[in-house]
Amino acid sequence: MARFRLSEHAFEIAPLRRRLLSDRAGAFASFEGWVRDHHGGRAVAGLRYQSYAALAEAEGERVLEEALEKFAIVEACCVHRVGELAIGELAVWVGVSAAHRDAAFDACRYIIDETKRRVPIWKHERYADGEADWLHPEPP
Amino acid sequence: MSRLTVLYFASLRDAAGVASETVEADGADLRALYDALRARHGFALPVERLRVAVDGAFARWDEAPRAGSEVAFIPPVSGG
């Protein structure tokens, strides 16, 4: 079963968390990205995510495989929304189970950071002033 | 001359006005293909800011265009 997937609709977290349960795990860490009502000092009314689905799923899967190799974790999963989202909606969820908390936190951080950096998903923000734009961030 | 399909995303898709199109690539590599399409559609982003994928896998800009392939131009991503 895929560890990374895109979802066109709001999704339930409980079944994802259940997939990570294991007798070998003593720790669980998760990250949720939410749609915020402002960006760079501008009021945001809503947003839309577009993806290159085939490559996003392949690259997301690679990120999770890397996390499983790099960190002493038991299982991990990430779901990213695509389509229209309203303020406050869940945009991305990452969950990691591990024997100990350090690896769970570190892997969770790695997965969200690499997903944001590499997975071909783009955010289109609609601003309260009526303008809208694609975000193509400069490299750090 | 290689006839292939190109895929556009995000601001490139808006500028091109289509999600994909069939083009004749007559340049030596994928970089030349992007530069030609950038000139045609007025893409703001230079090739240095993009990645390129061929048939669903990341590729190199110096690869030659292959007839029948699907080339995707990947502008800077902003998921999460």
Backbone of each chain as ProteinMPNN parsed JSONL, in Angstrom:
{"seq_chain_A": "MARFRLSEHAFEIAPLRRRLLSDRAGAFASFEGWVRDHHGGRAVAGLRYQSYAALAEAEGERVLEEALEKFAIVEACCVHRVGELAIGELAVWVGVSAAHRDAAFDACRYIIDETKRRVPIWKHERYADGEADWLHPEPP", "coords_chain_A": {"N_chain_A": [[0.845, -1.197, 0.0], [0.495, 2.205, -0.805], [2.644, 4.617, 0.683], [2.67, 7.298, 0.393], [0.258, 9.561, -0.673], [-1.983, 11.393, -2.849], [-4.85, 13.377, -2.253], [-8.029, 14.16, -3.387], [-10.069, 15.0, -1.871], [-11.268, 16.019, 1.422], [-9.863, 14.217, 4.126], [-9.94, 11.483, 6.505], [-8.11, 11.278, 9.53], [-7.796, 9.309, 11.475], [-7.828, 6.598, 10.357], [-5.374, 6.629, 9.02], [-3.52, 6.983, 11.049], [-3.981, 4.624, 12.377], [-2.832, 2.786, 10.66], [-0.192, 2.993, 11.289], [0.234, 1.899, 13.695], [1.971, -0.293, 15.896], [3.382, -3.054, 17.627], [6.037, -2.757, 18.047], [6.461, -0.093, 18.256], [7.016, 2.734, 20.298], [6.526, 5.316, 20.157], [4.935, 8.064, 18.545], [4.747, 10.496, 16.056], [3.303, 13.353, 14.544], [2.56, 15.592, 11.816], [0.653, 18.351, 10.853], [-0.303, 20.294, 8.136], [-1.963, 23.3, 7.71], [-4.405, 25.355, 6.056], [-3.715, 28.691, 5.941], [-4.76, 32.029, 6.852], [-3.306, 34.111, 5.833], [-0.51, 35.363, 3.943], [2.739, 36.387, 3.474], [2.047, 38.916, 4.465], [-0.339, 39.435, 3.208], [-3.894, 39.116, 3.03], [-5.378, 35.99, 2.788], [-7.823, 34.335, 0.905], [-8.443, 31.81, 0.082], [-7.292, 28.652, -1.287], [-5.765, 26.634, -3.882], [-4.506, 23.512, -4.774], [-2.403, 22.209, -7.236], [-1.187, 19.338, -8.952], [1.42, 17.33, -10.405], [0.424, 14.478, -10.88], [1.381, 11.764, -11.315], [4.179, 11.936, -11.071], [4.385, 13.225, -8.619], [3.379, 11.332, -6.823], [5.264, 9.308, -7.15], [7.649, 10.604, -6.386], [7.003, 11.444, -3.806], [6.718, 8.956, -2.603], [9.365, 8.127, -2.732], [10.517, 9.935, -0.923], [9.428, 9.025, 1.48], [10.46, 6.431, 1.568], [13.169, 7.051, 1.82], [13.114, 8.241, 4.359], [12.506, 6.021, 5.907], [14.86, 4.612, 5.602], [16.817, 6.349, 6.63], [16.161, 6.932, 9.284], [15.482, 5.488, 12.522], [12.776, 4.216, 12.368], [9.428, 2.833, 12.488], [7.121, 2.861, 10.806], [5.659, 4.987, 8.274], [3.738, 7.669, 6.88], [2.167, 9.807, 4.445], [-0.18, 12.194, 3.421], [-1.374, 14.325, 0.936], [-3.36, 17.058, 0.123], [-5.094, 17.894, -2.922], [-6.596, 20.235, -5.221], [-9.378, 22.467, -4.499], [-9.15, 24.345, -1.493], [-10.332, 25.509, 1.67], [-9.854, 28.185, 4.083], [-8.296, 27.052, 7.033], [-8.575, 24.376, 6.492], [-7.237, 21.026, 6.385], [-4.207, 20.564, 4.84], [-1.977, 18.973, 4.45], [-0.842, 15.892, 5.799], [1.348, 14.232, 7.951], [2.557, 11.273, 9.347], [4.375, 9.349, 11.732], [5.624, 6.381, 13.127], [7.672, 4.991, 15.707], [10.264, 3.299, 17.588], [11.322, 4.975, 19.494], [11.043, 8.464, 20.568], [12.779, 10.447, 19.461], [13.596, 9.631, 16.851], [11.106, 9.505, 15.654], [10.21, 12.194, 15.68], [12.297, 13.391, 14.171], [12.14, 12.086, 11.681], [9.588, 12.79, 10.88], [9.858, 15.532, 10.526], [11.748, 15.507, 8.454], [10.262, 14.325, 6.392], [8.135, 16.178, 5.879], [9.623, 18.434, 5.2], [11.106, 17.604, 2.91], [9.031, 16.905, 1.224], [7.851, 19.397, 0.761], [9.947, 20.579, -0.572], [10.537, 19.06, -2.871], [8.413, 17.57, -4.068], [6.251, 17.54, -6.812], [3.958, 19.674, -6.478], [1.792, 22.401, -6.54], [0.902, 25.563, -5.198], [-1.864, 27.657, -5.429], [-2.795, 30.748, -4.595], [-5.619, 32.596, -3.535], [-6.308, 35.91, -2.999], [-7.638, 38.206, -0.535], [-8.012, 40.687, -1.655], [-8.82, 40.19, -4.199], [-6.966, 39.473, -6.095], [-4.895, 36.784, -7.422], [-2.478, 34.163, -7.289], [0.145, 31.943, -8.429], [2.435, 30.186, -6.376], [5.833, 30.229, -6.573], [8.39, 29.541, -5.073], [11.603, 31.054, -4.362], [14.768, 29.368, -4.273], [16.103, 28.505, -1.019]], "CA_chain_A": [[0.0, 0.0, 0.0], [1.319, 3.417, -0.944], [2.848, 5.401, 1.904], [2.381, 8.693, 0.052], [-0.781, 9.692, -1.686], [-2.686, 12.649, -3.031], [-6.278, 13.218, -2.021], [-8.827, 15.246, -3.944], [-11.115, 15.344, -0.905], [-10.888, 15.99, 2.833], [-9.677, 12.816, 4.518], [-9.926, 11.173, 7.931], [-6.77, 11.005, 10.04], [-7.772, 8.107, 12.321], [-7.371, 5.382, 9.649], [-3.953, 6.759, 8.681], [-2.801, 6.744, 12.299], [-4.121, 3.195, 12.68], [-1.888, 2.039, 9.817], [1.161, 3.129, 11.825], [0.309, 1.208, 14.988], [2.818, -1.485, 15.892], [3.883, -3.438, 18.955], [7.445, -2.331, 18.128], [6.524, 1.37, 18.354], [6.71, 3.368, 21.576], [6.372, 6.755, 19.907], [4.259, 8.473, 17.315], [4.768, 11.952, 15.835], [2.598, 13.724, 13.316], [2.552, 17.0, 11.437], [-0.462, 18.761, 10.018], [-0.227, 21.611, 7.525], [-3.314, 23.855, 7.573], [-4.516, 26.544, 5.198], [-3.619, 29.88, 6.782], [-5.506, 33.14, 6.237], [-2.424, 35.192, 5.389], [0.779, 34.966, 3.38], [3.552, 37.55, 3.129], [1.359, 40.16, 4.824], [-1.605, 39.598, 2.466], [-4.996, 38.277, 3.493], [-5.663, 34.911, 1.839], [-9.231, 33.925, 0.971], [-8.521, 30.37, -0.144], [-6.238, 28.226, -2.204], [-5.949, 25.456, -4.702], [-3.261, 22.811, -5.075], [-2.34, 21.432, -8.473], [-0.025, 18.452, -8.891], [1.728, 16.411, -11.499], [0.089, 13.36, -9.991], [2.225, 10.572, -11.465], [5.512, 12.19, -10.515], [4.235, 13.584, -7.199], [3.24, 10.099, -6.047], [6.543, 8.589, -7.189], [8.649, 11.343, -5.611], [6.568, 11.355, -2.411], [7.051, 7.601, -2.148], [10.828, 8.117, -2.521], [10.79, 10.663, 0.322], [9.095, 8.16, 2.612], [11.453, 5.344, 1.599], [14.397, 7.634, 2.378], [12.914, 8.423, 5.8], [12.591, 4.693, 6.532], [16.271, 4.201, 5.598], [17.657, 7.27, 7.401], [15.793, 7.041, 10.694], [15.066, 4.22, 13.141], [11.325, 4.306, 12.531], [8.697, 1.597, 12.167], [6.283, 3.077, 9.633], [5.409, 6.405, 8.022], [2.768, 7.902, 5.822], [1.912, 11.219, 4.16], [-1.266, 12.45, 2.467], [-1.405, 15.743, 0.567], [-4.571, 17.439, -0.615], [-5.065, 18.682, -4.159], [-7.897, 20.843, -5.468], [-9.737, 23.683, -3.764], [-9.183, 24.245, -0.032], [-10.755, 26.72, 2.379], [-9.05, 28.522, 5.259], [-8.458, 26.138, 8.161], [-8.6, 22.966, 6.088], [-6.006, 20.247, 6.443], [-3.598, 20.499, 3.503], [-1.046, 17.844, 4.405], [-0.696, 15.155, 7.065], [2.474, 13.3, 8.02], [2.584, 10.504, 10.593], [5.523, 8.44, 11.841], [5.762, 5.618, 14.366], [9.063, 4.573, 15.94], [10.488, 2.763, 18.929], [11.605, 6.095, 20.405], [10.497, 9.721, 20.053], [13.717, 11.248, 18.664], [13.521, 9.223, 15.449], [9.776, 9.852, 15.146], [10.209, 13.642, 15.398], [13.254, 13.706, 13.093], [11.627, 11.582, 10.408], [8.404, 13.599, 10.551], [10.406, 16.791, 10.017], [12.366, 15.215, 7.154], [9.228, 14.043, 5.383], [7.424, 17.389, 5.463], [10.572, 19.34, 4.539], [11.429, 17.105, 1.569], [7.803, 16.999, 0.423], [7.721, 20.798, 0.335], [11.085, 20.952, -1.414], [10.753, 18.243, -4.082], [7.261, 16.895, -4.673], [5.619, 18.494, -7.729], [2.646, 20.181, -6.09], [1.866, 23.866, -6.577], [-0.159, 26.269, -4.469], [-2.419, 28.855, -6.069], [-3.491, 31.48, -3.531], [-6.56, 33.674, -3.857], [-6.186, 36.904, -1.938], [-8.878, 38.914, -0.191], [-8.156, 41.864, -2.526], [-9.311, 39.774, -5.504], [-5.885, 38.918, -6.925], [-4.56, 35.382, -7.192], [-1.167, 33.89, -7.87], [0.878, 30.714, -8.15], [3.639, 30.381, -5.576], [7.028, 29.566, -7.084], [9.383, 30.122, -4.161], [13.031, 31.05, -4.666], [15.476, 28.428, -3.399], [16.594, 29.186, 0.187]], "C_chain_A": [[0.881, 1.248, 0.0], [1.437, 4.139, 0.393], [2.565, 6.874, 1.654], [1.211, 8.701, -0.919], [-1.364, 11.097, -1.714], [-4.157, 12.394, -2.788], [-7.032, 14.421, -2.562], [-9.897, 15.726, -2.979], [-10.538, 15.36, 0.504], [-10.827, 14.532, 3.264], [-9.629, 12.683, 6.032], [-8.508, 10.802, 8.357], [-6.723, 9.658, 10.777], [-7.326, 6.838, 11.574], [-5.893, 5.426, 9.272], [-3.105, 6.438, 9.908], [-2.82, 5.258, 12.636], [-3.125, 2.352, 11.888], [-0.484, 2.029, 10.403], [1.34, 2.39, 13.141], [1.154, -0.048, 14.849], [3.254, -1.78, 17.314], [5.329, -2.997, 19.154], [7.573, -0.835, 18.382], [6.161, 1.847, 19.748], [6.455, 4.844, 21.401], [5.662, 6.976, 18.584], [4.36, 9.987, 17.227], [4.022, 12.237, 14.553], [2.743, 15.217, 13.074], [1.324, 17.244, 10.588], [-0.168, 20.142, 9.45], [-1.646, 22.079, 7.257], [-3.293, 25.06, 6.641], [-4.675, 27.772, 6.088], [-4.274, 31.065, 6.062], [-4.621, 34.313, 5.812], [-1.134, 34.609, 4.838], [1.517, 36.225, 2.969], [2.82, 38.861, 3.376], [0.048, 40.386, 4.077], [-2.656, 38.653, 3.032], [-5.337, 37.263, 2.402], [-7.105, 34.447, 2.022], [-9.387, 32.413, 0.797], [-7.424, 29.943, -1.09], [-6.588, 26.931, -2.908], [-4.574, 24.842, -4.908], [-3.42, 22.061, -6.392], [-1.125, 20.52, -8.354], [0.216, 17.813, -10.241], [1.635, 15.04, -10.843], [1.065, 12.183, -10.098], [3.592, 10.78, -10.811], [5.443, 12.55, -9.034], [4.145, 12.313, -6.352], [4.549, 9.32, -6.028], [7.577, 9.286, -6.307], [8.29, 11.327, -4.119], [6.919, 10.0, -1.811], [8.56, 7.496, -1.871], [11.184, 8.822, -1.216], [10.531, 9.754, 1.529], [10.055, 6.973, 2.717], [12.769, 5.838, 2.184], [14.273, 7.776, 3.893], [13.046, 7.078, 6.529], [14.035, 4.182, 6.568], [17.096, 5.023, 6.571], [17.405, 7.217, 8.904], [15.288, 5.695, 11.217], [13.567, 4.284, 13.438], [10.664, 3.003, 12.098], [7.893, 1.774, 10.884], [6.029, 4.573, 9.487], [4.414, 6.542, 6.889], [2.528, 9.397, 5.662], [0.785, 11.309, 3.142], [-1.313, 13.947, 2.21], [-2.668, 16.01, -0.242], [-4.227, 18.086, -1.943], [-6.481, 19.215, -4.376], [-8.111, 22.063, -4.598], [-9.775, 23.434, -2.262], [-9.59, 25.585, 0.575], [-9.809, 26.965, 3.556], [-9.353, 27.517, 6.371], [-8.469, 24.67, 7.779], [-7.218, 22.333, 6.211], [-5.451, 20.092, 5.028], [-2.674, 19.303, 3.359], [-0.952, 17.21, 5.785], [0.478, 14.202, 6.939], [2.389, 12.579, 9.348], [3.729, 9.513, 10.559], [5.432, 7.694, 13.16], [7.184, 5.093, 14.463], [9.169, 3.979, 17.335], [10.626, 3.915, 19.928], [11.281, 7.432, 19.745], [11.455, 10.509, 19.166], [13.59, 10.92, 17.179], [12.168, 9.607, 14.855], [9.71, 11.336, 14.79], [11.097, 13.963, 14.188], [12.715, 13.267, 11.739], [10.43, 12.403, 9.942], [8.851, 14.913, 9.929], [11.003, 16.6, 8.614], [11.298, 15.059, 6.077], [8.514, 15.323, 4.953], [8.373, 18.337, 4.73], [10.858, 18.888, 3.106], [10.202, 17.151, 0.659], [7.643, 18.42, -0.108], [8.787, 21.178, -0.681], [11.045, 20.286, -2.79], [9.518, 17.74, -4.786], [6.488, 17.89, -5.543], [4.139, 18.761, -7.443], [2.792, 21.694, -6.027], [0.637, 24.474, -5.916], [-0.574, 27.519, -5.231], [-3.252, 29.571, -5.023], [-4.419, 32.532, -4.115], [-6.53, 34.641, -2.689], [-7.506, 37.646, -1.733], [-9.105, 40.117, -1.101], [-8.573, 41.488, -3.952], [-8.234, 39.225, -6.427], [-5.652, 37.452, -6.576], [-3.225, 35.098, -7.846], [-0.667, 32.499, -7.522], [2.106, 31.049, -7.32], [4.767, 29.534, -6.17], [8.22, 30.072, -6.28], [10.811, 30.034, -4.696], [13.692, 30.006, -3.778], [16.048, 29.161, -2.195], [18.063, 29.562, 0.06]], "O_chain_A": [[1.879, 1.325, 0.717], [0.465, 4.26, 1.139], [2.257, 7.618, 2.585], [1.187, 7.929, -1.877], [-1.257, 11.868, -0.76], [-4.659, 11.31, -3.085], [-6.713, 15.564, -2.234], [-10.559, 16.734, -3.227], [-9.472, 14.801, 0.761], [-11.634, 13.711, 2.828], [-9.321, 13.636, 6.747], [-7.795, 10.101, 7.638], [-5.719, 8.949, 10.707], [-6.521, 6.074, 12.107], [-5.233, 4.389, 9.209], [-2.109, 5.72, 9.822], [-1.832, 4.698, 13.111], [-2.634, 1.334, 12.376], [0.327, 1.166, 10.065], [2.456, 2.265, 13.646], [1.081, -0.767, 13.852], [3.469, -0.866, 18.111], [5.797, -2.876, 20.286], [8.663, -0.351, 18.689], [5.149, 1.438, 20.318], [6.197, 5.555, 22.373], [5.776, 6.188, 17.646], [4.092, 10.687, 18.203], [4.093, 11.469, 13.593], [3.009, 15.996, 13.99], [0.992, 16.447, 9.711], [0.176, 21.06, 10.194], [-2.442, 21.358, 6.656], [-2.257, 25.704, 6.472], [-5.618, 27.885, 6.871], [-4.335, 31.104, 4.833], [-5.125, 35.382, 5.472], [-0.718, 33.512, 5.212], [0.994, 37.039, 2.208], [2.949, 39.807, 2.599], [-0.611, 41.406, 4.279], [-2.348, 37.539, 3.457], [-5.557, 37.626, 1.246], [-7.554, 34.197, 3.141], [-10.338, 31.814, 1.298], [-6.705, 30.781, -1.634], [-7.555, 26.243, -2.579], [-3.6, 25.544, -5.179], [-4.418, 21.381, -6.631], [-0.136, 20.891, -7.722], [-0.666, 17.763, -11.099], [2.618, 14.511, -10.323], [1.522, 11.665, -9.08], [4.092, 9.913, -10.095], [6.352, 12.214, -8.274], [4.761, 12.226, -5.29], [4.908, 8.735, -5.006], [8.303, 8.625, -5.563], [9.172, 11.209, -3.268], [7.358, 9.906, -0.665], [8.978, 6.861, -0.903], [12.057, 8.36, -0.481], [11.317, 9.722, 2.475], [10.421, 6.56, 3.817], [13.413, 5.128, 2.957], [15.212, 7.47, 4.628], [13.617, 7.001, 7.616], [14.398, 3.41, 7.455], [17.968, 4.491, 7.258], [18.318, 7.43, 9.702], [14.747, 4.88, 10.469], [13.147, 4.389, 14.59], [11.277, 2.178, 11.422], [7.968, 0.943, 9.979], [6.163, 5.332, 10.446], [4.267, 5.651, 6.052], [2.666, 10.162, 6.616], [0.784, 10.603, 2.133], [-1.293, 14.746, 3.146], [-2.995, 15.273, -1.173], [-3.196, 18.746, -2.075], [-7.442, 18.713, -3.793], [-7.169, 22.623, -4.035], [-10.35, 22.447, -1.803], [-9.241, 26.648, 0.064], [-9.066, 26.075, 3.97], [-10.51, 27.177, 6.618], [-8.381, 23.805, 8.65], [-6.189, 23.005, 6.15], [-6.118, 19.566, 4.138], [-2.59, 18.692, 2.293], [-0.977, 17.899, 6.804], [0.598, 13.462, 5.962], [2.17, 13.214, 10.38], [4.028, 8.915, 9.525], [5.19, 8.303, 14.202], [7.823, 4.789, 13.455], [8.269, 4.14, 18.16], [10.123, 3.848, 21.049], [11.245, 7.533, 18.518], [11.019, 11.169, 18.223], [13.488, 11.821, 16.346], [12.088, 9.992, 13.689], [9.214, 11.698, 13.723], [10.698, 14.712, 13.296], [12.824, 14.003, 10.758], [10.28, 12.675, 8.751], [8.291, 15.356, 8.926], [10.793, 17.415, 7.716], [11.427, 15.604, 4.981], [8.308, 15.528, 3.757], [7.981, 18.973, 3.751], [10.852, 19.708, 2.188], [10.324, 17.407, -0.539], [7.337, 18.621, -1.284], [8.547, 22.011, -1.555], [11.475, 20.886, -3.775], [9.558, 17.501, -5.993], [6.11, 18.963, -5.07], [3.232, 18.189, -8.047], [3.791, 22.21, -5.525], [-0.485, 23.986, -6.049], [0.262, 28.332, -5.626], [-4.295, 29.069, -4.605], [-4.069, 33.255, -5.048], [-6.704, 34.248, -1.536], [-8.358, 37.707, -2.619], [-10.246, 40.533, -1.305], [-8.671, 42.358, -4.818], [-8.545, 38.583, -7.43], [-6.148, 36.951, -5.567], [-2.876, 35.722, -8.847], [-0.998, 31.944, -6.474], [2.745, 32.078, -7.536], [4.674, 28.31, -6.259], [8.972, 30.929, -6.745], [11.181, 29.082, -5.383], [13.241, 29.773, -2.657], [16.443, 30.321, -2.317], [18.634, 30.142, 0.984]]}, "seq_chain_B": "MSRLTVLYFASLRDAAGVASETVEADGADLRALYDALRARHGFALPVERLRVAVDGAFARWDEAPRAGSEVAFIPPVSGG", "coords_chain_B": {"N_chain_B": [[14.019, 16.378, -36.096], [11.643, 16.057, -33.569], [8.555, 14.817, -32.662], [6.63, 15.479, -29.933], [4.953, 15.357, -26.696], [4.227, 18.03, -24.516], [3.915, 18.907, -21.078], [2.341, 21.273, -19.001], [2.473, 23.099, -15.942], [0.952, 24.891, -13.202], [1.998, 28.262, -13.07], [3.05, 28.154, -15.615], [1.176, 26.727, -17.04], [-0.989, 28.481, -16.957], [0.087, 30.612, -18.437], [0.564, 29.43, -20.928], [-1.957, 28.657, -21.584], [-2.944, 26.181, -21.971], [-2.998, 22.769, -20.75], [-1.457, 20.835, -21.85], [0.414, 20.164, -24.858], [1.105, 19.221, -28.263], [4.238, 19.246, -29.732], [6.827, 20.152, -32.097], [10.044, 19.327, -31.647], [12.969, 20.83, -32.395], [15.396, 21.435, -31.43], [18.654, 20.767, -29.865], [18.538, 19.748, -27.3], [16.628, 19.313, -24.195], [16.676, 21.684, -22.881], [16.863, 23.588, -24.925], [14.402, 23.148, -26.059], [12.662, 24.032, -24.001], [13.415, 26.737, -23.927], [12.575, 27.596, -26.442], [9.802, 27.251, -26.24], [9.306, 28.919, -24.144], [9.812, 31.382, -25.279], [7.737, 31.378, -27.127], [5.389, 31.312, -25.533], [5.785, 33.186, -23.565], [6.753, 32.6, -20.973], [7.564, 33.436, -17.617], [9.529, 32.322, -16.012], [12.982, 31.481, -15.954], [14.991, 28.849, -17.422], [16.769, 27.924, -15.513], [15.425, 27.928, -13.113], [13.763, 25.81, -13.17], [12.818, 22.272, -13.142], [13.026, 19.287, -15.128], [11.065, 16.671, -16.512], [10.798, 13.45, -17.989], [8.564, 11.278, -19.42], [7.398, 10.791, -16.89], [9.5, 10.679, -15.053], [12.175, 12.346, -13.353], [14.48, 14.199, -15.32], [17.402, 15.123, -17.309], [18.473, 18.353, -18.364], [20.149, 18.372, -20.552], [19.486, 16.221, -22.062], [18.522, 14.726, -25.156], [15.604, 15.559, -27.05], [13.079, 13.109, -27.324], [11.213, 11.444, -29.79], [7.739, 11.023, -29.453], [7.769, 11.02, -26.691], [6.822, 12.187, -23.356], [7.138, 15.253, -22.087], [7.66, 17.053, -19.175], [7.577, 20.228, -17.752], [8.782, 21.49, -14.794], [7.983, 23.87, -12.67], [9.208, 25.856, -9.811], [8.292, 24.221, -6.83], [5.487, 24.241, -4.505], [4.145, 22.878, -2.465], [2.713, 21.565, 0.626]], "CA_chain_B": [[12.731, 16.894, -35.601], [10.949, 15.046, -32.769], [7.211, 15.212, -32.276], [6.418, 14.989, -28.567], [3.941, 16.055, -25.904], [4.741, 18.736, -23.34], [2.941, 19.166, -20.008], [2.583, 22.522, -18.277], [1.838, 23.174, -14.625], [0.929, 26.136, -12.422], [2.043, 29.512, -13.846], [3.33, 27.849, -17.023], [-0.102, 26.323, -17.645], [-1.783, 29.711, -17.16], [0.682, 31.412, -19.518], [0.385, 28.724, -22.202], [-3.392, 28.562, -21.843], [-3.295, 24.751, -22.121], [-2.291, 21.883, -19.826], [-0.473, 20.086, -22.627], [0.315, 20.361, -26.301], [2.057, 18.469, -29.07], [5.168, 20.189, -30.362], [7.968, 19.625, -32.857], [11.276, 19.779, -31.008], [14.057, 20.78, -33.371], [16.647, 21.781, -30.753], [19.534, 19.649, -29.518], [18.242, 19.167, -25.987], [15.385, 19.759, -23.561], [16.861, 23.103, -22.544], [16.502, 24.352, -26.134], [12.945, 23.016, -26.209], [12.013, 24.954, -23.07], [13.675, 28.124, -24.34], [11.718, 27.901, -27.6], [8.416, 27.367, -25.777], [9.266, 30.115, -23.293], [9.691, 32.524, -26.197], [6.407, 31.344, -27.765], [4.295, 31.549, -24.584], [6.091, 34.266, -22.636], [6.952, 32.135, -19.593], [8.429, 34.337, -16.857], [10.614, 31.613, -15.32], [14.098, 30.986, -16.771], [15.205, 27.403, -17.318], [17.535, 27.629, -14.282], [14.524, 27.797, -11.967], [12.872, 24.673, -13.402], [13.309, 20.915, -13.378], [12.353, 18.702, -16.277], [10.799, 15.241, -16.373], [10.433, 12.772, -19.227], [7.772, 10.061, -19.178], [7.087, 10.589, -15.477], [10.68, 10.604, -14.187], [13.044, 13.503, -13.509], [15.453, 14.008, -16.396], [18.43, 16.166, -17.387], [18.207, 19.344, -19.416], [20.968, 18.137, -21.751], [18.988, 15.07, -22.821], [17.919, 15.048, -26.453], [14.163, 15.266, -27.105], [12.767, 11.838, -27.977], [9.896, 11.421, -30.433], [6.722, 10.229, -28.763], [7.873, 11.087, -25.228], [6.024, 13.192, -22.666], [8.088, 16.108, -21.369], [6.983, 17.941, -18.224], [8.381, 21.296, -17.173], [8.41, 21.553, -13.38], [8.389, 25.117, -12.015], [9.462, 25.672, -8.375], [7.11, 23.625, -6.207], [5.014, 24.973, -3.321], [3.223, 22.075, -1.676], [2.885, 21.62, 2.075]], "C_chain_B": [[11.987, 15.797, -34.838], [9.585, 15.583, -32.362], [6.927, 14.617, -30.9], [5.339, 15.827, -27.872], [4.618, 16.777, -24.747], [3.589, 18.983, -22.363], [3.336, 20.445, -19.285], [1.843, 22.496, -16.94], [1.903, 24.601, -14.085], [1.041, 27.363, -13.337], [2.347, 29.25, -15.317], [2.035, 27.481, -17.738], [-0.968, 27.553, -17.911], [-1.253, 30.514, -18.346], [0.454, 30.757, -20.88], [-1.088, 28.644, -22.583], [-3.855, 27.137, -22.082], [-2.479, 23.944, -21.116], [-1.224, 21.07, -20.554], [-0.627, 20.44, -24.098], [1.345, 19.479, -26.998], [2.939, 19.457, -29.813], [6.209, 19.429, -31.177], [9.225, 20.192, -32.215], [12.411, 19.683, -32.017], [15.395, 21.175, -32.75], [17.42, 20.533, -30.356], [19.132, 18.977, -28.217], [16.969, 19.785, -25.4], [15.463, 21.229, -23.148], [16.432, 23.977, -23.729], [14.991, 24.297, -26.375], [12.229, 23.988, -25.278], [12.203, 26.399, -23.521], [12.783, 28.529, -25.514], [10.267, 28.109, -27.159], [8.246, 28.581, -24.861], [9.084, 31.352, -24.17], [8.281, 32.573, -26.802], [5.312, 31.791, -26.795], [4.557, 32.687, -23.601], [6.213, 33.818, -21.19], [7.918, 33.062, -18.871], [9.664, 33.61, -16.326], [11.717, 31.174, -16.284], [14.341, 29.505, -16.5], [15.93, 27.026, -16.027], [16.639, 27.412, -13.077], [13.656, 26.531, -12.051], [13.607, 23.338, -13.311], [12.525, 20.381, -14.562], [12.164, 17.208, -16.018], [10.414, 14.689, -17.741], [9.736, 11.464, -18.871], [7.649, 9.749, -17.681], [8.27, 10.439, -14.551], [11.543, 11.837, -14.424], [14.139, 13.198, -14.527], [16.447, 15.165, -16.37], [18.125, 17.084, -18.558], [19.003, 19.079, -20.684], [20.566, 16.873, -22.501], [18.358, 15.542, -24.126], [16.423, 14.741, -26.401], [13.93, 13.96, -27.873], [11.353, 11.881, -28.545], [8.954, 10.534, -29.633], [6.783, 10.299, -27.24], [6.964, 12.19, -24.683], [6.97, 13.993, -21.774], [7.318, 17.053, -20.46], [7.964, 18.973, -17.701], [7.862, 21.56, -15.768], [8.867, 22.885, -12.786], [8.588, 24.887, -10.509], [8.171, 25.263, -7.633], [6.741, 24.357, -4.915], [3.938, 24.197, -2.581], [3.475, 22.264, -0.19], [2.116, 22.756, 2.695]], "O_chain_B": [[11.727, 14.727, -35.389], [9.476, 16.666, -31.788], [6.976, 13.401, -30.721], [4.885, 16.849, -28.385], [5.479, 16.211, -24.073], [2.451, 19.232, -22.763], [4.51, 20.672, -18.993], [0.746, 21.948, -16.824], [2.77, 25.395, -14.45], [0.262, 27.495, -14.281], [1.95, 30.035, -16.179], [1.816, 27.866, -18.886], [-1.603, 27.657, -18.961], [-2.023, 31.03, -19.156], [0.185, 31.442, -21.867], [-1.426, 28.573, -23.764], [-5.031, 26.905, -22.365], [-1.408, 24.371, -20.684], [-0.221, 20.667, -19.964], [-1.663, 20.949, -24.525], [2.328, 19.051, -26.394], [2.447, 20.391, -30.446], [6.439, 18.236, -30.977], [9.445, 21.403, -32.236], [12.775, 18.589, -32.446], [16.409, 21.245, -33.444], [16.936, 19.409, -30.483], [19.352, 17.779, -28.039], [16.329, 20.644, -26.007], [14.449, 21.924, -23.077], [15.731, 24.974, -23.557], [14.385, 25.266, -26.832], [11.304, 24.686, -25.694], [11.261, 27.191, -23.497], [12.296, 29.659, -25.576], [9.588, 29.019, -27.634], [7.178, 29.19, -24.811], [8.306, 32.25, -23.847], [7.701, 33.646, -26.97], [4.416, 32.548, -27.169], [3.65, 33.106, -22.882], [5.831, 34.55, -20.276], [8.956, 33.437, -19.416], [10.731, 34.212, -16.203], [11.431, 30.565, -17.315], [13.936, 28.981, -15.462], [15.729, 25.931, -15.503], [17.053, 26.772, -12.111], [12.91, 26.221, -11.123], [14.834, 23.274, -13.39], [11.498, 20.938, -14.952], [13.001, 16.567, -15.383], [9.784, 15.375, -18.547], [10.263, 10.651, -18.112], [7.778, 8.599, -17.262], [8.092, 10.107, -13.379], [11.64, 12.324, -15.55], [14.657, 12.083, -14.586], [16.357, 16.064, -15.534], [17.599, 16.665, -19.589], [18.601, 19.498, -21.769], [21.225, 16.49, -23.467], [17.747, 16.609, -24.193], [16.017, 13.763, -25.773], [14.511, 13.741, -28.936], [10.414, 12.301, -27.869], [9.321, 9.443, -29.196], [5.944, 9.706, -26.562], [6.418, 13.002, -25.43], [7.532, 13.459, -20.818], [6.427, 17.771, -20.914], [9.059, 18.627, -17.258], [6.675, 21.819, -15.565], [10.038, 23.017, -12.43], [8.187, 23.848, -9.985], [7.118, 25.879, -7.796], [7.585, 25.014, -4.306], [2.947, 24.767, -2.125], [4.35, 23.035, 0.204], [2.158, 22.938, 3.911]]}, "name": "protein", "num_of_chains": 2, "seq": "MARFRLSEHAFEIAPLRRRLLSDRAGAFASFEGWVRDHHGGRAVAGLRYQSYAALAEAEGERVLEEALEKFAIVEACCVHRVGELAIGELAVWVGVSAAHRDAAFDACRYIIDETKRRVPIWKHERYADGEADWLHPEPPMSRLTVLYFASLRDAAGVASETVEADGADLRALYDALRARHGFALPVERLRVAVDGAFARWDEAPRAGSEVAFIPPVSGG"}
